[in-house]
Amino acid sequence: MSDAPDPLDGLVVGAEEASVTFAVRAQPRSSREAIEGVREGALRVALTAPPVEGEANAALVALLAKVLGVPKRDVAVIAGTANRSKRVRVSGLTTELVRARLAAAIKPPR
């Protein structure tokens, strides 16, 4: 076993019927797109898209789908579409798989 700290410590990934949900804190208009870690119980995600006309939400869905290895149709923003604090649902994956893939994708902020 590794003694390395869990990069997703504090992130609650809830299981529902055939999906998982978790909180996201989006940072639109960033210089890069990256998953930066967890802060205050939410996954911090930097997005280059501006927060207008759903562009940041679409960029968030695309980034999470790519990182998690699922089609974009399996990722949905289910709450907070007009806020930086959001709730996301991912279909077709287990909580363990979501946590493992998100942890592998974390790039600390510059």
Biopython code that builds the backbone (N, CA, C, O; Angstrom):
import numpy as np
from Bio.PDB.StructureBuilder import StructureBuilder

atoms = [
    (1, "MET", "N", (0.833, -1.186, 0.000)),
    (1, "MET", "CA", (0.000, 0.000, 0.000)),
    (1, "MET", "C", (0.872, 1.241, 0.000)),
    (1, "MET", "O", (1.947, 1.266, 0.599)),
    (2, "SER", "N", (0.401, 2.246, -0.667)),
    (2, "SER", "CA", (1.138, 3.500, -0.747)),
    (2, "SER", "C", (0.732, 4.418, 0.402)),
    (2, "SER", "O", (-0.422, 4.421, 0.832)),
    (3, "ASP", "N", (1.695, 5.194, 0.892)),
    (3, "ASP", "CA", (1.406, 6.162, 1.940)),
    (3, "ASP", "C", (1.090, 7.535, 1.365)),
    (3, "ASP", "O", (0.931, 8.498, 2.114)),
    (4, "ALA", "N", (1.000, 7.633, 0.052)),
    (4, "ALA", "CA", (0.712, 8.912, -0.601)),
    (4, "ALA", "C", (-0.696, 9.364, -0.230)),
    (4, "ALA", "O", (-1.606, 8.539, -0.145)),
    (5, "PRO", "N", (-0.888, 10.663, -0.008)),
    (5, "PRO", "CA", (-2.224, 11.150, 0.331)),
    (5, "PRO", "C", (-3.171, 11.021, -0.856)),
    (5, "PRO", "O", (-2.751, 11.070, -2.012)),
    (6, "ASP", "N", (-4.441, 10.859, -0.554)),
    (6, "ASP", "CA", (-5.471, 10.759, -1.582)),
    (6, "ASP", "C", (-5.713, 12.148, -2.167)),
    (6, "ASP", "O", (-6.127, 13.049, -1.438)),
    (7, "PRO", "N", (-5.461, 12.350, -3.487)),
    (7, "PRO", "CA", (-5.672, 13.681, -4.073)),
    (7, "PRO", "C", (-7.136, 14.095, -4.102)),
    (7, "PRO", "O", (-7.446, 15.267, -4.315)),
    (8, "LEU", "N", (-8.040, 13.138, -3.887)),
    (8, "LEU", "CA", (-9.467, 13.441, -3.885)),
    (8, "LEU", "C", (-10.046, 13.429, -2.475)),
    (8, "LEU", "O", (-11.259, 13.316, -2.298)),
    (9, "ASP", "N", (-9.176, 13.546, -1.472)),
    (9, "ASP", "CA", (-9.637, 13.583, -0.096)),
    (9, "ASP", "C", (-10.619, 14.735, 0.084)),
    (9, "ASP", "O", (-10.306, 15.879, -0.245)),
    (10, "GLY", "N", (-11.785, 14.439, 0.598)),
    (10, "GLY", "CA", (-12.804, 15.468, 0.809)),
    (10, "GLY", "C", (-13.883, 15.474, -0.251)),
    (10, "GLY", "O", (-14.939, 16.072, -0.043)),
    (11, "LEU", "N", (-13.649, 14.820, -1.394)),
    (11, "LEU", "CA", (-14.664, 14.770, -2.449)),
    (11, "LEU", "C", (-15.620, 13.625, -2.171)),
    (11, "LEU", "O", (-15.197, 12.474, -2.061)),
    (12, "VAL", "N", (-16.899, 13.930, -2.059)),
    (12, "VAL", "CA", (-17.907, 12.904, -1.848)),
    (12, "VAL", "C", (-18.474, 12.522, -3.204)),
    (12, "VAL", "O", (-19.062, 13.345, -3.906)),
    (13, "VAL", "N", (-18.286, 11.260, -3.556)),
    (13, "VAL", "CA", (-18.832, 10.734, -4.806)),
    (13, "VAL", "C", (-19.976, 9.812, -4.419)),
    (13, "VAL", "O", (-19.760, 8.733, -3.866)),
    (14, "GLY", "N", (-21.192, 10.248, -4.713)),
    (14, "GLY", "CA", (-22.376, 9.486, -4.337)),
    (14, "GLY", "C", (-22.809, 8.543, -5.435)),
    (14, "GLY", "O", (-22.724, 8.866, -6.619)),
    (15, "ALA", "N", (-23.275, 7.366, -5.029)),
    (15, "ALA", "CA", (-23.756, 6.372, -5.990)),
    (15, "ALA", "C", (-25.275, 6.414, -6.053)),
    (15, "ALA", "O", (-25.954, 6.452, -5.027)),
    (16, "GLU", "N", (-25.791, 6.405, -7.270)),
    (16, "GLU", "CA", (-27.223, 6.299, -7.495)),
    (16, "GLU", "C", (-27.440, 5.024, -8.300)),
    (16, "GLU", "O", (-26.539, 4.187, -8.354)),
    (17, "GLU", "N", (-28.585, 4.845, -8.920)),
    (17, "GLU", "CA", (-28.897, 3.587, -9.601)),
    (17, "GLU", "C", (-27.789, 3.139, -10.560)),
    (17, "GLU", "O", (-27.103, 2.157, -10.276)),
    (18, "ALA", "N", (-27.603, 3.807, -11.645)),
    (18, "ALA", "CA", (-26.577, 3.428, -12.615)),
    (18, "ALA", "C", (-25.649, 4.603, -12.875)),
    (18, "ALA", "O", (-25.110, 4.753, -13.971)),
    (19, "SER", "N", (-25.470, 5.439, -11.848)),
    (19, "SER", "CA", (-24.650, 6.634, -12.036)),
    (19, "SER", "C", (-24.028, 7.067, -10.718)),
    (19, "SER", "O", (-24.362, 6.556, -9.649)),
    (20, "VAL", "N", (-23.116, 8.022, -10.828)),
    (20, "VAL", "CA", (-22.496, 8.632, -9.652)),
    (20, "VAL", "C", (-22.636, 10.147, -9.774)),
    (20, "VAL", "O", (-22.744, 10.684, -10.876)),
    (21, "THR", "N", (-22.633, 10.820, -8.639)),
    (21, "THR", "CA", (-22.729, 12.277, -8.636)),
    (21, "THR", "C", (-21.644, 12.849, -7.744)),
    (21, "THR", "O", (-21.199, 12.205, -6.794)),
    (22, "PHE", "N", (-21.223, 14.070, -8.061)),
    (22, "PHE", "CA", (-20.248, 14.760, -7.231)),
    (22, "PHE", "C", (-20.334, 16.250, -7.500)),
    (22, "PHE", "O", (-20.866, 16.686, -8.521)),
    (23, "ALA", "N", (-19.795, 17.028, -6.556)),
    (23, "ALA", "CA", (-19.806, 18.483, -6.662)),
    (23, "ALA", "C", (-18.593, 18.952, -7.460)),
    (23, "ALA", "O", (-17.516, 18.359, -7.383)),
    (24, "VAL", "N", (-18.782, 20.016, -8.220)),
    (24, "VAL", "CA", (-17.710, 20.611, -9.024)),
    (24, "VAL", "C", (-17.698, 22.114, -8.765)),
    (24, "VAL", "O", (-18.751, 22.744, -8.666)),
    (25, "ARG", "N", (-16.531, 22.665, -8.659)),
    (25, "ARG", "CA", (-16.346, 24.128, -8.591)),
    (25, "ARG", "C", (-15.605, 24.520, -9.865)),
    (25, "ARG", "O", (-14.411, 24.248, -9.995)),
    (26, "ALA", "N", (-16.296, 25.150, -10.796)),
    (26, "ALA", "CA", (-15.735, 25.511, -12.097)),
    (26, "ALA", "C", (-15.042, 26.864, -12.035)),
    (26, "ALA", "O", (-15.505, 27.779, -11.354)),
    (27, "GLN", "N", (-13.933, 26.984, -12.748)),
    (27, "GLN", "CA", (-13.213, 28.250, -12.878)),
    (27, "GLN", "C", (-13.152, 28.578, -14.371)),
    (27, "GLN", "O", (-12.194, 28.207, -15.049)),
    (28, "PRO", "N", (-14.187, 29.285, -14.891)),
    (28, "PRO", "CA", (-14.186, 29.619, -16.315)),
    (28, "PRO", "C", (-13.130, 30.679, -16.645)),
    (28, "PRO", "O", (-12.585, 31.340, -15.761)),
    (29, "ARG", "N", (-12.866, 30.815, -17.922)),
    (29, "ARG", "CA", (-11.886, 31.775, -18.445)),
    (29, "ARG", "C", (-10.487, 31.553, -17.871)),
    (29, "ARG", "O", (-9.743, 32.511, -17.659)),
    (30, "SER", "N", (-10.136, 30.316, -17.624)),
    (30, "SER", "CA", (-8.807, 29.980, -17.144)),
    (30, "SER", "C", (-7.858, 29.907, -18.346)),
    (30, "SER", "O", (-8.305, 29.868, -19.492)),
    (31, "SER", "N", (-6.566, 29.888, -18.082)),
    (31, "SER", "CA", (-5.589, 29.814, -19.170)),
    (31, "SER", "C", (-5.442, 28.399, -19.716)),
    (31, "SER", "O", (-4.832, 28.199, -20.766)),
    (32, "ARG", "N", (-6.001, 27.410, -19.003)),
    (32, "ARG", "CA", (-5.914, 26.018, -19.453)),
    (32, "ARG", "C", (-7.108, 25.248, -18.922)),
    (32, "ARG", "O", (-7.819, 25.712, -18.031)),
    (33, "GLU", "N", (-7.318, 24.065, -19.482)),
    (33, "GLU", "CA", (-8.364, 23.187, -18.978)),
    (33, "GLU", "C", (-7.706, 22.079, -18.191)),
    (33, "GLU", "O", (-6.858, 21.354, -18.712)),
    (34, "ALA", "N", (-8.099, 21.944, -16.918)),
    (34, "ALA", "CA", (-7.475, 20.944, -16.060)),
    (34, "ALA", "C", (-8.325, 20.669, -14.836)),
    (34, "ALA", "O", (-9.095, 21.518, -14.385)),
    (35, "ILE", "N", (-8.170, 19.477, -14.314)),
    (35, "ILE", "CA", (-8.738, 19.132, -13.020)),
    (35, "ILE", "C", (-7.645, 19.414, -12.010)),
    (35, "ILE", "O", (-6.564, 18.829, -12.080)),
    (36, "GLU", "N", (-7.922, 20.310, -11.069)),
    (36, "GLU", "CA", (-6.881, 20.824, -10.180)),
    (36, "GLU", "C", (-6.884, 20.224, -8.782)),
    (36, "GLU", "O", (-5.965, 20.488, -8.006)),
    (37, "GLY", "N", (-7.877, 19.435, -8.443)),
    (37, "GLY", "CA", (-7.921, 18.836, -7.120)),
    (37, "GLY", "C", (-9.268, 19.068, -6.460)),
    (37, "GLY", "O", (-10.275, 19.298, -7.129)),
    (38, "VAL", "N", (-9.267, 19.005, -5.134)),
    (38, "VAL", "CA", (-10.502, 19.161, -4.367)),
    (38, "VAL", "C", (-10.344, 20.308, -3.396)),
    (38, "VAL", "O", (-9.307, 20.459, -2.750)),
    (39, "ARG", "N", (-11.384, 21.111, -3.303)),
    (39, "ARG", "CA", (-11.395, 22.219, -2.348)),
    (39, "ARG", "C", (-12.812, 22.363, -1.811)),
    (39, "ARG", "O", (-13.776, 22.443, -2.573)),
    (40, "GLU", "N", (-12.922, 22.395, -0.498)),
    (40, "GLU", "CA", (-14.205, 22.548, 0.176)),
    (40, "GLU", "C", (-15.233, 21.535, -0.317)),
    (40, "GLU", "O", (-16.398, 21.879, -0.517)),
    (41, "GLY", "N", (-14.808, 20.289, -0.514)),
    (41, "GLY", "CA", (-15.702, 19.210, -0.891)),
    (41, "GLY", "C", (-16.088, 19.137, -2.347)),
    (41, "GLY", "O", (-16.904, 18.296, -2.724)),
    (42, "ALA", "N", (-15.521, 20.001, -3.185)),
    (42, "ALA", "CA", (-15.871, 20.008, -4.610)),
    (42, "ALA", "C", (-14.624, 19.829, -5.470)),
    (42, "ALA", "O", (-13.539, 20.294, -5.119)),
    (43, "LEU", "N", (-14.793, 19.155, -6.589)),
    (43, "LEU", "CA", (-13.716, 18.995, -7.558)),
    (43, "LEU", "C", (-13.475, 20.330, -8.243)),
    (43, "LEU", "O", (-14.396, 20.897, -8.830)),
    (44, "ARG", "N", (-12.248, 20.841, -8.177)),
    (44, "ARG", "CA", (-11.917, 22.118, -8.828)),
    (44, "ARG", "C", (-11.518, 21.840, -10.271)),
    (44, "ARG", "O", (-10.618, 21.045, -10.542)),
    (45, "VAL", "N", (-12.209, 22.517, -11.197)),
    (45, "VAL", "CA", (-11.961, 22.315, -12.621)),
    (45, "VAL", "C", (-11.752, 23.662, -13.291)),
    (45, "VAL", "O", (-12.623, 24.530, -13.232)),
    (46, "ALA", "N", (-10.601, 23.840, -13.925)),
    (46, "ALA", "CA", (-10.297, 25.050, -14.687)),
    (46, "ALA", "C", (-10.775, 24.847, -16.124)),
    (46, "ALA", "O", (-10.526, 23.805, -16.730)),
    (47, "LEU", "N", (-11.464, 25.853, -16.659)),
    (47, "LEU", "CA", (-12.011, 25.784, -18.018)),
    (47, "LEU", "C", (-11.625, 27.037, -18.791)),
    (47, "LEU", "O", (-11.644, 28.134, -18.233)),
    (48, "THR", "N", (-11.280, 26.893, -20.046)),
    (48, "THR", "CA", (-10.928, 28.059, -20.855)),
    (48, "THR", "C", (-12.169, 28.787, -21.372)),
    (48, "THR", "O", (-12.091, 29.964, -21.722)),
    (49, "ALA", "N", (-13.288, 28.112, -21.423)),
    (49, "ALA", "CA", (-14.531, 28.702, -21.953)),
    (49, "ALA", "C", (-15.075, 29.784, -21.023)),
    (49, "ALA", "O", (-14.911, 29.704, -19.805)),
    (50, "PRO", "N", (-15.721, 30.789, -21.601)),
    (50, "PRO", "CA", (-16.356, 31.825, -20.776)),
    (50, "PRO", "C", (-17.691, 31.313, -20.221)),
    (50, "PRO", "O", (-18.277, 30.380, -20.769)),
    (51, "PRO", "N", (-18.163, 31.923, -19.138)),
    (51, "PRO", "CA", (-19.417, 31.477, -18.536)),
    (51, "PRO", "C", (-20.650, 32.113, -19.186)),
    (51, "PRO", "O", (-21.495, 32.679, -18.493)),
    (52, "VAL", "N", (-20.750, 32.021, -20.490)),
    (52, "VAL", "CA", (-21.892, 32.600, -21.207)),
    (52, "VAL", "C", (-22.537, 31.557, -22.103)),
    (52, "VAL", "O", (-21.856, 30.731, -22.712)),
    (53, "GLU", "N", (-23.872, 31.608, -22.175)),
    (53, "GLU", "CA", (-24.652, 30.756, -23.080)),
    (53, "GLU", "C", (-24.292, 29.279, -22.981)),
    (53, "GLU", "O", (-24.311, 28.574, -23.989)),
    (54, "GLY", "N", (-23.967, 28.802, -21.791)),
    (54, "GLY", "CA", (-23.696, 27.388, -21.586)),
    (54, "GLY", "C", (-22.342, 26.900, -22.063)),
    (54, "GLY", "O", (-22.078, 25.697, -22.037)),
    (55, "GLU", "N", (-21.475, 27.809, -22.500)),
    (55, "GLU", "CA", (-20.167, 27.386, -23.021)),
    (55, "GLU", "C", (-19.311, 26.703, -21.960)),
    (55, "GLU", "O", (-18.671, 25.689, -22.240)),
    (56, "ALA", "N", (-19.293, 27.251, -20.743)),
    (56, "ALA", "CA", (-18.490, 26.645, -19.681)),
    (56, "ALA", "C", (-19.059, 25.283, -19.295)),
    (56, "ALA", "O", (-18.296, 24.355, -19.030)),
    (57, "ASN", "N", (-20.373, 25.147, -19.259)),
    (57, "ASN", "CA", (-20.979, 23.849, -18.944)),
    (57, "ASN", "C", (-20.636, 22.813, -20.012)),
    (57, "ASN", "O", (-20.331, 21.665, -19.690)),
    (58, "ALA", "N", (-20.683, 23.215, -21.277)),
    (58, "ALA", "CA", (-20.335, 22.298, -22.367)),
    (58, "ALA", "C", (-18.868, 21.892, -22.282)),
    (58, "ALA", "O", (-18.528, 20.733, -22.521)),
    (59, "ALA", "N", (-18.000, 22.841, -21.945)),
    (59, "ALA", "CA", (-16.574, 22.535, -21.800)),
    (59, "ALA", "C", (-16.342, 21.600, -20.613)),
    (59, "ALA", "O", (-15.500, 20.705, -20.682)),
    (60, "LEU", "N", (-17.080, 21.804, -19.535)),
    (60, "LEU", "CA", (-16.969, 20.936, -18.360)),
    (60, "LEU", "C", (-17.388, 19.511, -18.707)),
    (60, "LEU", "O", (-16.691, 18.557, -18.360)),
    (61, "VAL", "N", (-18.506, 19.363, -19.381)),
    (61, "VAL", "CA", (-18.988, 18.039, -19.784)),
    (61, "VAL", "C", (-17.962, 17.359, -20.687)),
    (61, "VAL", "O", (-17.664, 16.179, -20.506)),
    (62, "ALA", "N", (-17.421, 18.096, -21.656)),
    (62, "ALA", "CA", (-16.438, 17.520, -22.578)),
    (62, "ALA", "C", (-15.167, 17.081, -21.842)),
    (62, "ALA", "O", (-14.641, 15.998, -22.100)),
    (63, "LEU", "N", (-14.678, 17.920, -20.927)),
    (63, "LEU", "CA", (-13.462, 17.579, -20.185)),
    (63, "LEU", "C", (-13.681, 16.365, -19.293)),
    (63, "LEU", "O", (-12.854, 15.453, -19.281)),
    (64, "LEU", "N", (-14.778, 16.339, -18.550)),
    (64, "LEU", "CA", (-15.039, 15.198, -17.670)),
    (64, "LEU", "C", (-15.253, 13.922, -18.469)),
    (64, "LEU", "O", (-14.793, 12.858, -18.054)),
    (65, "ALA", "N", (-15.939, 13.999, -19.606)),
    (65, "ALA", "CA", (-16.148, 12.820, -20.449)),
    (65, "ALA", "C", (-14.805, 12.269, -20.933)),
    (65, "ALA", "O", (-14.587, 11.058, -20.931)),
    (66, "LYS", "N", (-13.920, 13.156, -21.343)),
    (66, "LYS", "CA", (-12.601, 12.738, -21.822)),
    (66, "LYS", "C", (-11.800, 12.079, -20.694)),
    (66, "LYS", "O", (-11.241, 10.998, -20.876)),
    (67, "VAL", "N", (-11.749, 12.729, -19.537)),
    (67, "VAL", "CA", (-10.978, 12.222, -18.399)),
    (67, "VAL", "C", (-11.532, 10.886, -17.902)),
    (67, "VAL", "O", (-10.775, 9.979, -17.556)),
    (68, "LEU", "N", (-12.861, 10.777, -17.871)),
    (68, "LEU", "CA", (-13.483, 9.572, -17.330)),
    (68, "LEU", "C", (-13.652, 8.462, -18.369)),
    (68, "LEU", "O", (-14.008, 7.335, -18.023)),
    (69, "GLY", "N", (-13.396, 8.777, -19.638)),
    (69, "GLY", "CA", (-13.479, 7.761, -20.680)),
    (69, "GLY", "C", (-14.896, 7.324, -21.007)),
    (69, "GLY", "O", (-15.149, 6.151, -21.283)),
    (70, "VAL", "N", (-15.821, 8.280, -20.974)),
    (70, "VAL", "CA", (-17.215, 7.990, -21.303)),
    (70, "VAL", "C", (-17.680, 8.970, -22.379)),
    (70, "VAL", "O", (-17.068, 10.023, -22.557)),
    (71, "PRO", "N", (-18.761, 8.635, -23.104)),
    (71, "PRO", "CA", (-19.307, 9.595, -24.066)),
    (71, "PRO", "C", (-19.871, 10.819, -23.346)),
    (71, "PRO", "O", (-20.282, 10.730, -22.189)),
    (72, "LYS", "N", (-19.887, 11.952, -24.029)),
    (72, "LYS", "CA", (-20.422, 13.183, -23.441)),
    (72, "LYS", "C", (-21.873, 13.019, -22.998)),
    (72, "LYS", "O", (-22.302, 13.661, -22.039)),
    (73, "ARG", "N", (-22.623, 12.177, -23.677)),
    (73, "ARG", "CA", (-24.027, 11.977, -23.301)),
    (73, "ARG", "C", (-24.168, 11.349, -21.911)),
    (73, "ARG", "O", (-25.242, 11.416, -21.313)),
    (74, "ASP", "N", (-23.093, 10.738, -21.390)),
    (74, "ASP", "CA", (-23.134, 10.115, -20.065)),
    (74, "ASP", "C", (-22.741, 11.066, -18.937)),
    (74, "ASP", "O", (-22.723, 10.668, -17.772)),
    (75, "VAL", "N", (-22.428, 12.314, -19.270)),
    (75, "VAL", "CA", (-22.064, 13.314, -18.266)),
    (75, "VAL", "C", (-23.086, 14.445, -18.349)),
    (75, "VAL", "O", (-23.370, 14.957, -19.431)),
    (76, "ALA", "N", (-23.635, 14.830, -17.197)),
    (76, "ALA", "CA", (-24.643, 15.895, -17.182)),
    (76, "ALA", "C", (-24.452, 16.794, -15.970)),
    (76, "ALA", "O", (-24.151, 16.330, -14.871)),
    (77, "VAL", "N", (-24.636, 18.096, -16.196)),
    (77, "VAL", "CA", (-24.676, 19.054, -15.090)),
    (77, "VAL", "C", (-26.121, 19.051, -14.617)),
    (77, "VAL", "O", (-27.015, 19.491, -15.339)),
    (78, "ILE", "N", (-26.352, 18.553, -13.401)),
    (78, "ILE", "CA", (-27.728, 18.389, -12.921)),
    (78, "ILE", "C", (-28.161, 19.504, -11.974)),
    (78, "ILE", "O", (-29.345, 19.619, -11.660)),
    (79, "ALA", "N", (-27.219, 20.324, -11.515)),
    (79, "ALA", "CA", (-27.561, 21.461, -10.655)),
    (79, "ALA", "C", (-26.469, 22.513, -10.789)),
    (79, "ALA", "O", (-25.297, 22.185, -10.972)),
    (80, "GLY", "N", (-26.862, 23.776, -10.697)),
    (80, "GLY", "CA", (-25.895, 24.861, -10.742)),
    (80, "GLY", "C", (-25.457, 25.259, -12.125)),
    (80, "GLY", "O", (-24.328, 25.716, -12.304)),
    (81, "THR", "N", (-26.315, 25.099, -13.111)),
    (81, "THR", "CA", (-25.912, 25.412, -14.484)),
    (81, "THR", "C", (-25.512, 26.869, -14.668)),
    (81, "THR", "O", (-24.744, 27.186, -15.576)),
    (82, "ALA", "N", (-26.014, 27.753, -13.828)),
    (82, "ALA", "CA", (-25.681, 29.178, -13.954)),
    (82, "ALA", "C", (-24.717, 29.641, -12.856)),
    (82, "ALA", "O", (-24.523, 30.842, -12.670)),
    (83, "ASN", "N", (-24.124, 28.708, -12.142)),
    (83, "ASN", "CA", (-23.210, 29.032, -11.046)),
    (83, "ASN", "C", (-21.867, 28.347, -11.238)),
    (83, "ASN", "O", (-21.739, 27.434, -12.054)),
    (84, "ARG", "N", (-20.874, 28.784, -10.490)),
    (84, "ARG", "CA", (-19.585, 28.095, -10.509)),
    (84, "ARG", "C", (-19.661, 26.779, -9.751)),
    (84, "ARG", "O", (-18.968, 25.821, -10.094)),
    (85, "SER", "N", (-20.504, 26.728, -8.719)),
    (85, "SER", "CA", (-20.705, 25.497, -7.948)),
    (85, "SER", "C", (-21.776, 24.675, -8.645)),
    (85, "SER", "O", (-22.901, 25.137, -8.837)),
    (86, "LYS", "N", (-21.419, 23.456, -9.020)),
    (86, "LYS", "CA", (-22.310, 22.608, -9.811)),
    (86, "LYS", "C", (-22.388, 21.215, -9.211)),
    (86, "LYS", "O", (-21.567, 20.845, -8.372)),
    (87, "ARG", "N", (-23.363, 20.457, -9.635)),
    (87, "ARG", "CA", (-23.480, 19.042, -9.300)),
    (87, "ARG", "C", (-23.509, 18.309, -10.632)),
    (87, "ARG", "O", (-24.266, 18.665, -11.535)),
    (88, "VAL", "N", (-22.669, 17.273, -10.743)),
    (88, "VAL", "CA", (-22.519, 16.537, -11.997)),
    (88, "VAL", "C", (-22.920, 15.080, -11.789)),
    (88, "VAL", "O", (-22.628, 14.486, -10.750)),
    (89, "ARG", "N", (-23.591, 14.512, -12.788)),
    (89, "ARG", "CA", (-23.925, 13.087, -12.783)),
    (89, "ARG", "C", (-23.181, 12.416, -13.937)),
    (89, "ARG", "O", (-23.161, 12.916, -15.061)),
    (90, "VAL", "N", (-22.568, 11.269, -13.626)),
    (90, "VAL", "CA", (-21.881, 10.470, -14.642)),
    (90, "VAL", "C", (-22.520, 9.086, -14.642)),
    (90, "VAL", "O", (-22.579, 8.420, -13.608)),
    (91, "SER", "N", (-22.995, 8.661, -15.799)),
    (91, "SER", "CA", (-23.642, 7.353, -15.930)),
    (91, "SER", "C", (-22.647, 6.299, -16.398)),
    (91, "SER", "O", (-21.713, 6.589, -17.145)),
    (92, "GLY", "N", (-22.866, 5.074, -15.944)),
    (92, "GLY", "CA", (-22.117, 3.942, -16.458)),
    (92, "GLY", "C", (-20.798, 3.634, -15.773)),
    (92, "GLY", "O", (-20.081, 2.737, -16.218)),
    (93, "LEU", "N", (-20.449, 4.344, -14.703)),
    (93, "LEU", "CA", (-19.201, 4.072, -13.985)),
    (93, "LEU", "C", (-19.481, 3.879, -12.496)),
    (93, "LEU", "O", (-20.478, 4.373, -11.969)),
    (94, "THR", "N", (-18.589, 3.156, -11.832)),
    (94, "THR", "CA", (-18.690, 2.983, -10.386)),
    (94, "THR", "C", (-17.985, 4.140, -9.684)),
    (94, "THR", "O", (-17.189, 4.851, -10.298)),
    (95, "THR", "N", (-18.275, 4.326, -8.416)),
    (95, "THR", "CA", (-17.614, 5.389, -7.657)),
    (95, "THR", "C", (-16.108, 5.166, -7.618)),
    (95, "THR", "O", (-15.337, 6.122, -7.712)),
    (96, "GLU", "N", (-15.684, 3.918, -7.480)),
    (96, "GLU", "CA", (-14.251, 3.621, -7.424)),
    (96, "GLU", "C", (-13.557, 4.004, -8.729)),
    (96, "GLU", "O", (-12.471, 4.582, -8.708)),
    (97, "LEU", "N", (-14.174, 3.687, -9.851)),
    (97, "LEU", "CA", (-13.588, 4.003, -11.151)),
    (97, "LEU", "C", (-13.543, 5.512, -11.383)),
    (97, "LEU", "O", (-12.556, 6.026, -11.910)),
    (98, "VAL", "N", (-14.593, 6.220, -10.997)),
    (98, "VAL", "CA", (-14.617, 7.677, -11.135)),
    (98, "VAL", "C", (-13.498, 8.287, -10.299)),
    (98, "VAL", "O", (-12.752, 9.135, -10.790)),
    (99, "ARG", "N", (-13.373, 7.866, -9.043)),
    (99, "ARG", "CA", (-12.327, 8.407, -8.166)),
    (99, "ARG", "C", (-10.934, 8.117, -8.734)),
    (99, "ARG", "O", (-10.068, 8.992, -8.718)),
    (100, "ALA", "N", (-10.714, 6.912, -9.228)),
    (100, "ALA", "CA", (-9.398, 6.541, -9.760)),
    (100, "ALA", "C", (-9.047, 7.372, -10.999)),
    (100, "ALA", "O", (-7.919, 7.847, -11.127)),
    (101, "ARG", "N", (-10.001, 7.547, -11.902)),
    (101, "ARG", "CA", (-9.730, 8.300, -13.133)),
    (101, "ARG", "C", (-9.561, 9.787, -12.865)),
    (101, "ARG", "O", (-8.728, 10.439, -13.494)),
    (102, "LEU", "N", (-10.346, 10.333, -11.934)),
    (102, "LEU", "CA", (-10.175, 11.747, -11.580)),
    (102, "LEU", "C", (-8.833, 11.972, -10.895)),
    (102, "LEU", "O", (-8.145, 12.950, -11.190)),
    (103, "ALA", "N", (-8.459, 11.093, -9.998)),
    (103, "ALA", "CA", (-7.178, 11.225, -9.278)),
    (103, "ALA", "C", (-6.016, 11.191, -10.247)),
    (103, "ALA", "O", (-5.053, 11.941, -10.088)),
    (104, "ALA", "N", (-6.093, 10.320, -11.265)),
    (104, "ALA", "CA", (-5.021, 10.218, -12.250)),
    (104, "ALA", "C", (-4.906, 11.458, -13.120)),
    (104, "ALA", "O", (-3.845, 11.729, -13.682)),
    (105, "ALA", "N", (-6.001, 12.217, -13.236)),
    (105, "ALA", "CA", (-6.030, 13.389, -14.130)),
    (105, "ALA", "C", (-5.683, 14.700, -13.446)),
    (105, "ALA", "O", (-5.574, 15.726, -14.116)),
    (106, "ILE", "N", (-5.507, 14.695, -12.131)),
    (106, "ILE", "CA", (-5.286, 15.959, -11.405)),
    (106, "ILE", "C", (-3.959, 16.588, -11.787)),
    (106, "ILE", "O", (-2.903, 15.957, -11.755)),
    (107, "LYS", "N", (-4.059, 17.870, -12.153)),
    (107, "LYS", "CA", (-2.878, 18.693, -12.427)),
    (107, "LYS", "C", (-2.978, 19.890, -11.498)),
    (107, "LYS", "O", (-3.939, 20.655, -11.581)),
    (108, "PRO", "N", (-2.000, 20.068, -10.613)),
    (108, "PRO", "CA", (-2.092, 21.182, -9.664)),
    (108, "PRO", "C", (-2.110, 22.532, -10.386)),
    (108, "PRO", "O", (-1.549, 22.660, -11.474)),
    (109, "PRO", "N", (-2.757, 23.544, -9.781)),
    (109, "PRO", "CA", (-2.791, 24.866, -10.399)),
    (109, "PRO", "C", (-1.407, 25.452, -10.521)),
    (109, "PRO", "O", (-0.519, 25.168, -9.717)),
    (110, "ARG", "N", (-1.233, 26.272, -11.536)),
    (110, "ARG", "CA", (0.084, 26.916, -11.747)),
    (110, "ARG", "C", (0.287, 28.050, -10.809)),
    (110, "ARG", "O", (1.331, 28.701, -10.844)),
]
sb = StructureBuilder()
sb.init_structure("model")
sb.init_model(0)
sb.init_chain("A")
sb.init_seg("    ")
for serial, (resi, resn, name, xyz) in enumerate(atoms, 1):
    if name == "N":
        sb.init_residue(resn, " ", resi, " ")
    sb.init_atom(name, np.array(xyz, "f"), 0.0, 1.0, " ", f" {name:<3s}", serial, name[0])
structure = sb.get_structure()
